[in-house]
């Protein structure tokens, strides 16, 4: 029957001399043999569902026929009941039938489903159906569910999940997702982690993000790398556990060495004030410096000029390669200035394109009105402070000049309480919110009582 002596000793009836004296036992044994169930599997069925062998004459046969009436063939039933003998207890297991229908709709054949079931595992069909319903509510269709179970058949097993309440399990998943999001892990990496370790992640509760960041003594990027290399390390970061510092990866030291080598190659003197200033100003990894330097050379600047630019304004290397390329393209194609302008004014790369565009737009308009010096340099227009720009380029009442300028540009003003407005690179607190490039005629004046902006046709705000 497939049982070892140490297994069947405890199963033998105490009130019988011979097993053949139990008529029901032999009857049900023969029914299953005739149905196609292997004799060496009978012991497993007897061990897990002993009452099946106590059925009266004809009862077991009716139960097997009940599954056939639901559309299952006898060969499949014979193999499935060996893997899950509890299917023969009580009436036809409707949850089991529903699961089969769902998997069949997803494209799994009976032969494949049979292979997914293990003789060494037990199955709780009611819980499994609830789990599949949960996956369905999460967005999985029948095909995706079938593929998921086909790739991970252990999901079907009763012992495949940790002993944790469903609500707590889902809460743990959510908590871990928020933690990974807060340490700036890429979305595709989070998805990869959840697909490969869902049960593991839901089985424990992590400490809060701020607590982990301080106790691990590492940056967010470093923590992401450690988790990607070994997700199971998060098991050490659960609530109530003592957190140990992450081991030093040596990345910071390597980065510092690359920074030093880069600046030495540019002609900086080691340990000089100029060198210390450059190292202090630069933020980021040392490996990124050369890439950003090459970006400036490829744009058309001489290598010597770029070296001098960095000595004057080392902070320009804080810009990512893509940002540097975008600002150079804006300088050449939008502002109409040569790339050589950067040699005289490298700090341009440190300013936002919005600041440069708004400053130049207002300056050009004032120049058309004949109100400013028409030969101011690009560096003076963009680089000077807000107060200097106002004092040199307006009549003295900056707010009124800005309103006139906006009116001339036909920008629509909408009153909003205490909105911060950026105009030509200057910050103002006013009763207006600007929608640029809306071709709407409007009249705007300054309130004489509170100096706030308002529609001339509307009532005073104050």
Secondary structure, DSSP 8 states (H G I E B T S, - for coil): ----HHHHTTTS-TT-S-GGG-HHHHHHHHHHHHHT--GGGHHHHHHH-GGGGG--TTHHHHHHHHHHHTT--HHHHHHHHHH-GGGGSSS--HHHHHHHHHHHHTT--HHHHHHHS-TT----HHHHHHHHHHHHHTT--HHHHHHHHHH-GGGGSGGGS-S--HHHHHHHHHHHHHHHHHTT--HHHHHHHHHHSHHHHHTS-B--HHHHHHHHT--HHHHHHHHHH-GGGGGGGBTTS--------SHHHHHHHHHHHHHHHTT--TT-HHHHHHHHH--S-THHHHHHHHHHHHTT--HHHHHHHHHH-GGGGGS-HHHHHHHHHIIIIIS---TTHHHH-GGGGGS-HHHHHHHHHHHHHHHHTT-S-TT--HHHHHHS-HHHHHHHHSSS-HHHHHHHHHHHTT-EEE--TTEEEEETTEEEEES-EEETT------EEE-TTT--EEETTS----
